[in-house]
Every structure is written in C-alpha cells, then in structure tokens.
Amino acid sequence: MTSKPAKCPVCGKPAQAEFRPFCSKRCADVDLGRWFSGDYRIPGAPAPIENDEKAERNDER
Ligand SMILES: [Zn+2]
C-alpha cells in the first residue's frame, strides 16, 4: 500500500524491507561479493583455484 516494492537487483524478486534493497541475505551477500571482487561485470562464476600446485611447480628453476 505504500510505494511500489523495489526489485532485488540480484535476482529481480521483490525486495524485503529487512534486506533492502535485496530480497534476502543471500542476495545481499552476492551483491556485496561482486563489489568486493572489484569487477561488477562478473556474472557470478567463481574463478577455479586449481592451478595452485602447478603454479608452484612452474616457479621452480
Ligand atoms: Zn534476490
């Protein structure tokens, strides 16, 4: 009855007052994570961290 409910910028669902402007804690975390990653354009795929061992080996002389 008040103003239109804002949409969650992450998933597009109606935002909840408790988590405004998001619909849930999860979406809030997702958005926060994007900002922390320093690149807001990343669609959300986490970079695989499986080259750790190889990188170490490549470093040996
Ligand atoms: Zn959401």
N, CA, C, O and the ligand as a Tripos MOL2 file, in Angstrom:
@<TRIPOS>MOLECULE
protein
  245   243    62     0     0
PROTEIN
NO_CHARGES

@<TRIPOS>ATOM
      1 N           0.8280   -1.1970    0.0000 N.3       1 MET1
      2 CA          0.0000    0.0000    0.0000 C.3       1 MET1
      3 C           0.8660    1.2520    0.0000 C.2       1 MET1
      4 O           0.4270    2.3410   -0.3680 O.2       1 MET1
      5 N           2.0780    1.0630    0.4150 N.am      2 THR2
      6 CA          2.9810    2.2190    0.3590 C.3       2 THR2
      7 C           3.4710    2.3740   -1.0670 C.2       2 THR2
      8 O           2.6900    2.2500   -2.0100 O.2       2 THR2
      9 N           4.7170    2.6360   -1.2280 N.am      3 SER3
     10 CA          5.2440    2.7460   -2.5830 C.3       3 SER3
     11 C           5.4460    1.3620   -3.1750 C.2       3 SER3
     12 O           5.3460    0.3570   -2.4700 O.2       3 SER3
     13 N           5.7250    1.3100   -4.4470 N.am      4 LYS4
     14 CA          5.9850    0.0270   -5.0970 C.3       4 LYS4
     15 C           7.1760   -0.6670   -4.4510 C.2       4 LYS4
     16 O           8.1710   -0.0260   -4.1120 O.2       4 LYS4
     17 N           7.0690   -1.9530   -4.2860 N.am      5 PRO5
     18 CA          8.2070   -2.6840   -3.7290 C.3       5 PRO5
     19 C           9.3690   -2.6950   -4.7130 C.2       5 PRO5
     20 O           9.2000   -2.9940   -5.8950 O.2       5 PRO5
     21 N          10.5400   -2.3680   -4.2080 N.am      6 ALA6
     22 CA         11.7040   -2.3600   -5.0850 C.3       6 ALA6
     23 C          12.0670   -3.7870   -5.4700 C.2       6 ALA6
     24 O          11.8160   -4.7350   -4.7270 O.2       6 ALA6
     25 N          12.6530   -3.9110   -6.6260 N.am      7 LYS7
     26 CA         13.0860   -5.2410   -7.0420 C.3       7 LYS7
     27 C          14.5120   -5.5080   -6.5920 C.2       7 LYS7
     28 O          15.3610   -4.6170   -6.5840 O.2       7 LYS7
     29 N          14.7490   -6.7420   -6.2210 N.am      8 CYS8
     30 CA         16.0990   -7.1370   -5.8470 C.3       8 CYS8
     31 C          16.9980   -7.0260   -7.0760 C.2       8 CYS8
     32 O          16.7050   -7.6250   -8.1110 O.2       8 CYS8
     33 N          18.1030   -6.2570   -6.9740 N.am      9 PRO9
     34 CA         18.9830   -6.0560   -8.1220 C.3       9 PRO9
     35 C          19.7360   -7.3290   -8.5140 C.2       9 PRO9
     36 O          20.3510   -7.3900   -9.5790 O.2       9 PRO9
     37 N          19.6850   -8.3220   -7.6660 N.am     10 VAL10
     38 CA         20.4170   -9.5550   -7.9480 C.3      10 VAL10
     39 C          19.5500  -10.5450   -8.7110 C.2      10 VAL10
     40 O          19.9540  -11.0580   -9.7550 O.2      10 VAL10
     41 N          18.3600  -10.8110   -8.1890 N.am     11 CYS11
     42 CA         17.5360  -11.8450   -8.8110 C.3      11 CYS11
     43 C          16.2280  -11.2940   -9.3550 C.2      11 CYS11
     44 O          15.5240  -11.9940  -10.0850 O.2      11 CYS11
     45 N          15.8820  -10.0370   -9.0120 N.am     12 GLY12
     46 CA         14.6990   -9.4260   -9.5890 C.3      12 GLY12
     47 C          13.4240   -9.6920   -8.8050 C.2      12 GLY12
     48 O          12.3480   -9.2430   -9.1980 O.2      12 GLY12
     49 N          13.5360  -10.4100   -7.7140 N.am     13 LYS13
     50 CA         12.3560  -10.6340   -6.8830 C.3      13 LYS13
     51 C          12.0650   -9.3830   -6.0620 C.2      13 LYS13
     52 O          12.9440   -8.5430   -5.8690 O.2      13 LYS13
     53 N          10.8400   -9.2630   -5.5840 N.am     14 PRO14
     54 CA         10.5070   -8.1160   -4.7380 C.3      14 PRO14
     55 C          11.4050   -8.0690   -3.5040 C.2      14 PRO14
     56 O          11.6250   -9.0790   -2.8360 O.2      14 PRO14
     57 N          11.9130   -6.8790   -3.2230 N.am     15 ALA15
     58 CA         12.8380   -6.7480   -2.0990 C.3      15 ALA15
     59 C          12.0900   -6.8250   -0.7780 C.2      15 ALA15
     60 O          10.9380   -6.4080   -0.6670 O.2      15 ALA15
     61 N          12.7690   -7.3630    0.2070 N.am     16 GLN16
     62 CA         12.2130   -7.4140    1.5560 C.3      16 GLN16
     63 C          12.7630   -6.2480    2.3650 C.2      16 GLN16
     64 O          13.9340   -5.8860    2.2490 O.2      16 GLN16
     65 N          11.8910   -5.6680    3.1870 N.am     17 ALA17
     66 CA         12.2990   -4.4980    3.9560 C.3      17 ALA17
     67 C          13.5330   -4.8110    4.7970 C.2      17 ALA17
     68 O          14.4040   -3.9610    4.9780 O.2      17 ALA17
     69 N          13.5950   -6.0110    5.2980 N.am     18 GLU18
     70 CA         14.6900   -6.3860    6.1930 C.3      18 GLU18
     71 C          16.0310   -6.4020    5.4670 C.2      18 GLU18
     72 O          17.0790   -6.1580    6.0640 O.2      18 GLU18
     73 N          15.9790   -6.6920    4.1740 N.am     19 PHE19
     74 CA         17.2270   -6.8430    3.4180 C.3      19 PHE19
     75 C          17.3450   -5.8140    2.3080 C.2      19 PHE19
     76 O          18.1870   -5.9470    1.4200 O.2      19 PHE19
     77 N          16.5060   -4.7870    2.3560 N.am     20 ARG20
     78 CA         16.5060   -3.7680    1.3420 C.3      20 ARG20
     79 C          17.9010   -3.3640    0.9080 C.2      20 ARG20
     80 O          18.7570   -3.2140    1.7800 O.2      20 ARG20
     81 N          18.1970   -3.1770   -0.3580 N.am     21 PRO21
     82 CA         17.2420   -3.3160   -1.4610 C.3      21 PRO21
     83 C          17.1650   -4.7320   -2.0230 C.2      21 PRO21
     84 O          16.7140   -4.9350   -3.1500 O.2      21 PRO21
     85 N          17.5990   -5.6860   -1.2500 N.am     22 PHE22
     86 CA         17.6080   -7.0630   -1.7490 C.3      22 PHE22
     87 C          16.4300   -7.8500   -1.2060 C.2      22 PHE22
     88 O          15.6870   -7.3660   -0.3530 O.2      22 PHE22
     89 N          16.2650   -9.0700   -1.7070 N.am     23 CYS23
     90 CA         15.1270   -9.8690   -1.2860 C.3      23 CYS23
     91 C          15.5250  -10.8090   -0.1600 C.2      23 CYS23
     92 O          14.6700  -11.3840    0.5140 O.2      23 CYS23
     93 N          16.8240  -10.9600    0.0380 N.am     24 SER24
     94 CA         17.2590  -11.8920    1.0670 C.3      24 SER24
     95 C          18.7090  -11.6170    1.4330 C.2      24 SER24
     96 O          19.4210  -10.9040    0.7260 O.2      24 SER24
     97 N          19.1230  -12.1860    2.5340 N.am     25 LYS25
     98 CA         20.5130  -12.0320    2.9600 C.3      25 LYS25
     99 C          21.4540  -12.5790    1.8960 C.2      25 LYS25
    100 O          22.5300  -12.0360    1.6450 O.2      25 LYS25
    101 N          21.0170  -13.6660    1.2810 N.am     26 ARG26
    102 CA         21.8510  -14.3110    0.2820 C.3      26 ARG26
    103 C          22.1420  -13.3620   -0.8850 C.2      26 ARG26
    104 O          23.2870  -13.2170   -1.3130 O.2      26 ARG26
    105 N          21.1010  -12.7300   -1.3790 N.am     27 CYS27
    106 CA         21.2930  -11.8140   -2.4960 C.3      27 CYS27
    107 C          22.1430  -10.6240   -2.0690 C.2      27 CYS27
    108 O          22.9500  -10.1190   -2.8500 O.2      27 CYS27
    109 N          21.9620  -10.1830   -0.8400 N.am     28 ALA28
    110 CA         22.7780   -9.0750   -0.3460 C.3      28 ALA28
    111 C          24.2440   -9.4780   -0.3520 C.2      28 ALA28
    112 O          25.1160   -8.6970   -0.7320 O.2      28 ALA28
    113 N          24.4980  -10.6970    0.0700 N.am     29 ASP29
    114 CA         25.8760  -11.1930    0.0910 C.3      29 ASP29
    115 C          26.4360  -11.3020   -1.3190 C.2      29 ASP29
    116 O          27.5970  -10.9750   -1.5660 O.2      29 ASP29
    117 N          25.6090  -11.7580   -2.2290 N.am     30 VAL30
    118 CA         26.0500  -11.9020   -3.6170 C.3      30 VAL30
    119 C          26.4670  -10.5450   -4.1740 C.2      30 VAL30
    120 O          27.5180  -10.4060   -4.7980 O.2      30 VAL30
    121 N          25.6220   -9.5560   -3.9330 N.am     31 ASP31
    122 CA         25.9200   -8.2260   -4.4500 C.3      31 ASP31
    123 C          27.1700   -7.6760   -3.8030 C.2      31 ASP31
    124 O          28.0160   -7.0760   -4.4660 O.2      31 ASP31
    125 N          27.2790   -7.8850   -2.5120 N.am     32 LEU32
    126 CA         28.4540   -7.3960   -1.7890 C.3      32 LEU32
    127 C          29.7060   -8.0680   -2.3320 C.2      32 LEU32
    128 O          30.7350   -7.4180   -2.5190 O.2      32 LEU32
    129 N          29.6180   -9.3600   -2.5820 N.am     33 GLY33
    130 CA         30.7590  -10.0940   -3.1040 C.3      33 GLY33
    131 C          31.2040   -9.5450   -4.4470 C.2      33 GLY33
    132 O          32.3980   -9.4830   -4.7400 O.2      33 GLY33
    133 N          30.2380   -9.1470   -5.2580 N.am     34 ARG34
    134 CA         30.5900   -8.6050   -6.5680 C.3      34 ARG34
    135 C          31.3990   -7.3350   -6.4080 C.2      34 ARG34
    136 O          32.3840   -7.1110   -7.1120 O.2      34 ARG34
    137 N          30.9680   -6.5100   -5.4750 N.am     35 TRP35
    138 CA         31.6920   -5.2560   -5.2890 C.3      35 TRP35
    139 C          33.0860   -5.5270   -4.7620 C.2      35 TRP35
    140 O          34.0550   -4.8920   -5.1780 O.2      35 TRP35
    141 N          33.1780   -6.4680   -3.8480 N.am     36 PHE36
    142 CA         34.4800   -6.7670   -3.2610 C.3      36 PHE36
    143 C          35.4280   -7.3500   -4.2980 C.2      36 PHE36
    144 O          36.6390   -7.1410   -4.2270 O.2      36 PHE36
    145 N          34.8770   -8.0770   -5.2560 N.am     37 SER37
    146 CA         35.7230   -8.6880   -6.2770 C.3      37 SER37
    147 C          36.3400   -7.6270   -7.1620 C.2      37 SER37
    148 O          37.3120   -7.8950   -7.8690 O.2      37 SER37
    149 N          35.7860   -6.4230   -7.1310 N.am     38 GLY38
    150 CA         36.3860   -5.3200   -7.8720 C.3      38 GLY38
    151 C          35.9240   -5.2490   -9.3100 C.2      38 GLY38
    152 O          36.3420   -4.3630  -10.0560 O.2      38 GLY38
    153 N          35.0740   -6.1670   -9.7020 N.am     39 ASP39
    154 CA         34.5870   -6.1530  -11.0780 C.3      39 ASP39
    155 C          33.1150   -6.5070  -11.0720 C.2      39 ASP39
    156 O          32.7560   -7.6800  -10.9780 O.2      39 ASP39
    157 N          32.2650   -5.5040  -11.1700 N.am     40 TYR40
    158 CA         30.8400   -5.7230  -11.0360 C.3      40 TYR40
    159 C          30.2630   -6.4330  -12.2450 C.2      40 TYR40
    160 O          29.1010   -6.8410  -12.2250 O.2      40 TYR40
    161 N          31.0580   -6.5890  -13.3010 N.am     41 ARG41
    162 CA         30.5100   -7.1870  -14.5240 C.3      41 ARG41
    163 C          30.5100   -8.7020  -14.4600 C.2      41 ARG41
    164 O          29.8020   -9.3580  -15.2250 O.2      41 ARG41
    165 N          31.2990   -9.2610  -13.5550 N.am     42 ILE42
    166 CA         31.3570  -10.7170  -13.4430 C.3      42 ILE42
    167 C          29.9700  -11.2880  -13.1950 C.2      42 ILE42
    168 O          29.3110  -10.9070  -12.2280 O.2      42 ILE42
    169 N          29.5200  -12.1860  -14.0440 N.am     43 PRO43
    170 CA         28.1680  -12.7420  -13.9380 C.3      43 PRO43
    171 C          27.9720  -13.6000  -12.7130 C.2      43 PRO43
    172 O          26.8330  -13.8900  -12.3470 O.2      43 PRO43
    173 N          29.0300  -14.0120  -12.0760 N.am     44 GLY44
    174 CA         28.8320  -14.7620  -10.8450 C.3      44 GLY44
    175 C          29.5540  -16.0900  -10.8180 C.2      44 GLY44
    176 O          29.4080  -16.8680   -9.8760 O.2      44 GLY44
    177 N          30.3410  -16.3500  -11.8670 N.am     45 ALA45
    178 CA         31.0710  -17.6050  -11.8710 C.3      45 ALA45
    179 C          32.3780  -17.4560  -11.1050 C.2      45 ALA45
    180 O          33.2370  -16.6650  -11.4930 O.2      45 ALA45
    181 N          32.5300  -18.1900  -10.0470 N.am     46 PRO46
    182 CA         33.7650  -18.1090   -9.2730 C.3      46 PRO46
    183 C          34.9430  -18.6850  -10.0470 C.2      46 PRO46
    184 O          34.8240  -19.7250  -10.6950 O.2      46 PRO46
    185 N          36.0700  -18.0050   -9.9740 N.am     47 ALA47
    186 CA         37.2440  -18.4840  -10.6990 C.3      47 ALA47
    187 C          37.7740  -19.7620  -10.0570 C.2      47 ALA47
    188 O          37.9310  -19.8300   -8.8380 O.2      47 ALA47
    189 N          38.0420  -20.7510  -10.8600 N.am     48 PRO48
    190 CA         38.5630  -22.0100  -10.3110 C.3      48 PRO48
    191 C          39.9690  -21.8260   -9.7570 C.2      48 PRO48
    192 O          40.8300  -21.2010  -10.3760 O.2      48 PRO48
    193 N          40.1740  -22.3900   -8.5740 N.am     49 ILE49
    194 CA         41.5030  -22.2500   -7.9590 C.3      49 ILE49
    195 C          42.1380  -23.6260   -7.8950 C.2      49 ILE49
    196 O          42.3070  -24.2010   -6.8200 O.2      49 ILE49
    197 N          42.4840  -24.1410   -9.0550 N.am     50 GLU50
    198 CA         43.0370  -25.4920   -9.0760 C.3      50 GLU50
    199 C          44.4450  -25.5220   -9.6490 C.2      50 GLU50
    200 O          45.0670  -26.5780   -9.7580 O.2      50 GLU50
    201 N          44.9340  -24.3400  -10.0130 N.am     51 ASN51
    202 CA         46.2770  -24.2700  -10.5820 C.3      51 ASN51
    203 C          47.3200  -23.9410   -9.5230 C.2      51 ASN51
    204 O          48.4740  -23.6390   -9.8300 O.2      51 ASN51
    205 N          46.8900  -24.0070   -8.2870 N.am     52 ASP52
    206 CA         47.7900  -23.5820   -7.2200 C.3      52 ASP52
    207 C          49.0550  -24.4280   -7.2170 C.2      52 ASP52
    208 O          50.1650  -23.9050   -7.1210 O.2      52 ASP52
    209 N          48.8800  -25.7180   -7.3210 N.am     53 GLU53
    210 CA         50.0360  -26.6070   -7.2740 C.3      53 GLU53
    211 C          50.9140  -26.4100   -8.5080 C.2      53 GLU53
    212 O          52.1390  -26.3200   -8.4150 O.2      53 GLU53
    213 N          50.2630  -26.3450   -9.6550 N.am     54 LYS54
    214 CA         51.0210  -26.1740  -10.8980 C.3      54 LYS54
    215 C          51.8230  -24.8830  -10.8780 C.2      54 LYS54
    216 O          52.9920  -24.8550  -11.2640 O.2      54 LYS54
    217 N          51.1810  -23.8180  -10.4260 N.am     55 ALA55
    218 CA         51.8470  -22.5250  -10.4010 C.3      55 ALA55
    219 C          53.1150  -22.6230   -9.5740 C.2      55 ALA55
    220 O          54.1420  -22.0300   -9.9030 O.2      55 ALA55
    221 N          53.0220  -23.3840   -8.4970 N.am     56 GLU56
    222 CA         54.1850  -23.5080   -7.6390 C.3      56 GLU56
    223 C          55.3040  -24.2530   -8.3810 C.2      56 GLU56
    224 O          56.4800  -23.9050   -8.2770 O.2      56 GLU56
    225 N          54.9140  -25.2590   -9.1100 N.am     57 ARG57
    226 CA         55.9200  -26.0490   -9.8250 C.3      57 ARG57
    227 C          56.5540  -25.2250  -10.9420 C.2      57 ARG57
    228 O          57.7570  -25.3140  -11.1880 O.2      57 ARG57
    229 N          55.7280  -24.4220  -11.6160 N.am     58 ASN58
    230 CA         56.2560  -23.5970  -12.6940 C.3      58 ASN58
    231 C          57.2940  -22.6120  -12.1810 C.2      58 ASN58
    232 O          58.1230  -22.1030  -12.9350 O.2      58 ASN58
    233 N          57.2290  -22.3630  -10.9090 N.am     59 ASP59
    234 CA         58.0890  -21.3350  -10.3580 C.3      59 ASP59
    235 C          59.4820  -21.8860  -10.0480 C.2      59 ASP59
    236 O          60.4250  -21.1240   -9.8390 O.2      59 ASP59
    237 N          59.5990  -23.1960  -10.0210 N.am     60 GLU60
    238 CA         60.9060  -23.7580   -9.6640 C.3      60 GLU60
    239 C          61.8940  -23.5920  -10.8110 C.2      60 GLU60
    240 O          61.5240  -23.6930  -11.9810 O.2      60 GLU60
    241 N          63.1400  -23.3390  -10.4710 N.am     61 ARG61
    242 CA         64.1330  -23.1000  -11.5020 C.3      61 ARG61
    243 C          65.1350  -24.2590  -11.5340 C.2      61 ARG61
    244 O          66.0630  -24.2500  -12.3420 O.2      61 ARG61
    245 ZN         17.2120  -11.5080   -4.6630 Zn       62 ZN62
@<TRIPOS>BOND
     1     1     2 1
     2     2     3 1
     3     3     4 2
     4     3     5 am
     5     5     6 1
     6     6     7 1
     7     7     8 2
     8     7     9 am
     9     9    10 1
    10    10    11 1
    11    11    12 2
    12    11    13 am
    13    13    14 1
    14    14    15 1
    15    15    16 2
    16    15    17 am
    17    17    18 1
    18    18    19 1
    19    19    20 2
    20    19    21 am
    21    21    22 1
    22    22    23 1
    23    23    24 2
    24    23    25 am
    25    25    26 1
    26    26    27 1
    27    27    28 2
    28    27    29 am
    29    29    30 1
    30    30    31 1
    31    31    32 2
    32    31    33 am
    33    33    34 1
    34    34    35 1
    35    35    36 2
    36    35    37 am
    37    37    38 1
    38    38    39 1
    39    39    40 2
    40    39    41 am
    41    41    42 1
    42    42    43 1
    43    43    44 2
    44    43    45 am
    45    45    46 1
    46    46    47 1
    47    47    48 2
    48    47    49 am
    49    49    50 1
    50    50    51 1
    51    51    52 2
    52    51    53 am
    53    53    54 1
    54    54    55 1
    55    55    56 2
    56    55    57 am
    57    57    58 1
    58    58    59 1
    59    59    60 2
    60    59    61 am
    61    61    62 1
    62    62    63 1
    63    63    64 2
    64    63    65 am
    65    65    66 1
    66    66    67 1
    67    67    68 2
    68    67    69 am
    69    69    70 1
    70    70    71 1
    71    71    72 2
    72    71    73 am
    73    73    74 1
    74    74    75 1
    75    75    76 2
    76    75    77 am
    77    77    78 1
    78    78    79 1
    79    79    80 2
    80    79    81 am
    81    81    82 1
    82    82    83 1
    83    83    84 2
    84    83    85 am
    85    85    86 1
    86    86    87 1
    87    87    88 2
    88    87    89 am
    89    89    90 1
    90    90    91 1
    91    91    92 2
    92    91    93 am
    93    93    94 1
    94    94    95 1
    95    95    96 2
    96    95    97 am
    97    97    98 1
    98    98    99 1
    99    99   100 2
   100    99   101 am
   101   101   102 1
   102   102   103 1
   103   103   104 2
   104   103   105 am
   105   105   106 1
   106   106   107 1
   107   107   108 2
   108   107   109 am
   109   109   110 1
   110   110   111 1
   111   111   112 2
   112   111   113 am
   113   113   114 1
   114   114   115 1
   115   115   116 2
   116   115   117 am
   117   117   118 1
   118   118   119 1
   119   119   120 2
   120   119   121 am
   121   121   122 1
   122   122   123 1
   123   123   124 2
   124   123   125 am
   125   125   126 1
   126   126   127 1
   127   127   128 2
   128   127   129 am
   129   129   130 1
   130   130   131 1
   131   131   132 2
   132   131   133 am
   133   133   134 1
   134   134   135 1
   135   135   136 2
   136   135   137 am
   137   137   138 1
   138   138   139 1
   139   139   140 2
   140   139   141 am
   141   141   142 1
   142   142   143 1
   143   143   144 2
   144   143   145 am
   145   145   146 1
   146   146   147 1
   147   147   148 2
   148   147   149 am
   149   149   150 1
   150   150   151 1
   151   151   152 2
   152   151   153 am
   153   153   154 1
   154   154   155 1
   155   155   156 2
   156   155   157 am
   157   157   158 1
   158   158   159 1
   159   159   160 2
   160   159   161 am
   161   161   162 1
   162   162   163 1
   163   163   164 2
   164   163   165 am
   165   165   166 1
   166   166   167 1
   167   167   168 2
   168   167   169 am
   169   169   170 1
   170   170   171 1
   171   171   172 2
   172   171   173 am
   173   173   174 1
   174   174   175 1
   175   175   176 2
   176   175   177 am
   177   177   178 1
   178   178   179 1
   179   179   180 2
   180   179   181 am
   181   181   182 1
   182   182   183 1
   183   183   184 2
   184   183   185 am
   185   185   186 1
   186   186   187 1
   187   187   188 2
   188   187   189 am
   189   189   190 1
   190   190   191 1
   191   191   192 2
   192   191   193 am
   193   193   194 1
   194   194   195 1
   195   195   196 2
   196   195   197 am
   197   197   198 1
   198   198   199 1
   199   199   200 2
   200   199   201 am
   201   201   202 1
   202   202   203 1
   203   203   204 2
   204   203   205 am
   205   205   206 1
   206   206   207 1
   207   207   208 2
   208   207   209 am
   209   209   210 1
   210   210   211 1
   211   211   212 2
   212   211   213 am
   213   213   214 1
   214   214   215 1
   215   215   216 2
   216   215   217 am
   217   217   218 1
   218   218   219 1
   219   219   220 2
   220   219   221 am
   221   221   222 1
   222   222   223 1
   223   223   224 2
   224   223   225 am
   225   225   226 1
   226   226   227 1
   227   227   228 2
   228   227   229 am
   229   229   230 1
   230   230   231 1
   231   231   232 2
   232   231   233 am
   233   233   234 1
   234   234   235 1
   235   235   236 2
   236   235   237 am
   237   237   238 1
   238   238   239 1
   239   239   240 2
   240   239   241 am
   241   241   242 1
   242   242   243 1
   243   243   244 2
@<TRIPOS>SUBSTRUCTURE
     1 MET1         2 RESIDUE 1 A MET
     2 THR2         6 RESIDUE 1 A THR
     3 SER3        10 RESIDUE 1 A SER
     4 LYS4        14 RESIDUE 1 A LYS
     5 PRO5        18 RESIDUE 1 A PRO
     6 ALA6        22 RESIDUE 1 A ALA
     7 LYS7        26 RESIDUE 1 A LYS
     8 CYS8        30 RESIDUE 1 A CYS
     9 PRO9        34 RESIDUE 1 A PRO
    10 VAL10       38 RESIDUE 1 A VAL
    11 CYS11       42 RESIDUE 1 A CYS
    12 GLY12       46 RESIDUE 1 A GLY
    13 LYS13       50 RESIDUE 1 A LYS
    14 PRO14       54 RESIDUE 1 A PRO
    15 ALA15       58 RESIDUE 1 A ALA
    16 GLN16       62 RESIDUE 1 A GLN
    17 ALA17       66 RESIDUE 1 A ALA
    18 GLU18       70 RESIDUE 1 A GLU
    19 PHE19       74 RESIDUE 1 A PHE
    20 ARG20       78 RESIDUE 1 A ARG
    21 PRO21       82 RESIDUE 1 A PRO
    22 PHE22       86 RESIDUE 1 A PHE
    23 CYS23       90 RESIDUE 1 A CYS
    24 SER24       94 RESIDUE 1 A SER
    25 LYS25       98 RESIDUE 1 A LYS
    26 ARG26      102 RESIDUE 1 A ARG
    27 CYS27      106 RESIDUE 1 A CYS
    28 ALA28      110 RESIDUE 1 A ALA
    29 ASP29      114 RESIDUE 1 A ASP
    30 VAL30      118 RESIDUE 1 A VAL
    31 ASP31      122 RESIDUE 1 A ASP
    32 LEU32      126 RESIDUE 1 A LEU
    33 GLY33      130 RESIDUE 1 A GLY
    34 ARG34      134 RESIDUE 1 A ARG
    35 TRP35      138 RESIDUE 1 A TRP
    36 PHE36      142 RESIDUE 1 A PHE
    37 SER37      146 RESIDUE 1 A SER
    38 GLY38      150 RESIDUE 1 A GLY
    39 ASP39      154 RESIDUE 1 A ASP
    40 TYR40      158 RESIDUE 1 A TYR
    41 ARG41      162 RESIDUE 1 A ARG
    42 ILE42      166 RESIDUE 1 A ILE
    43 PRO43      170 RESIDUE 1 A PRO
    44 GLY44      174 RESIDUE 1 A GLY
    45 ALA45      178 RESIDUE 1 A ALA
    46 PRO46      182 RESIDUE 1 A PRO
    47 ALA47      186 RESIDUE 1 A ALA
    48 PRO48      190 RESIDUE 1 A PRO
    49 ILE49      194 RESIDUE 1 A ILE
    50 GLU50      198 RESIDUE 1 A GLU
    51 ASN51      202 RESIDUE 1 A ASN
    52 ASP52      206 RESIDUE 1 A ASP
    53 GLU53      210 RESIDUE 1 A GLU
    54 LYS54      214 RESIDUE 1 A LYS
    55 ALA55      218 RESIDUE 1 A ALA
    56 GLU56      222 RESIDUE 1 A GLU
    57 ARG57      226 RESIDUE 1 A ARG
    58 ASN58      230 RESIDUE 1 A ASN
    59 ASP59      234 RESIDUE 1 A ASP
    60 GLU60      238 RESIDUE 1 A GLU
    61 ARG61      242 RESIDUE 1 A ARG
    62 ZN62       245 GROUP 0 **** ****
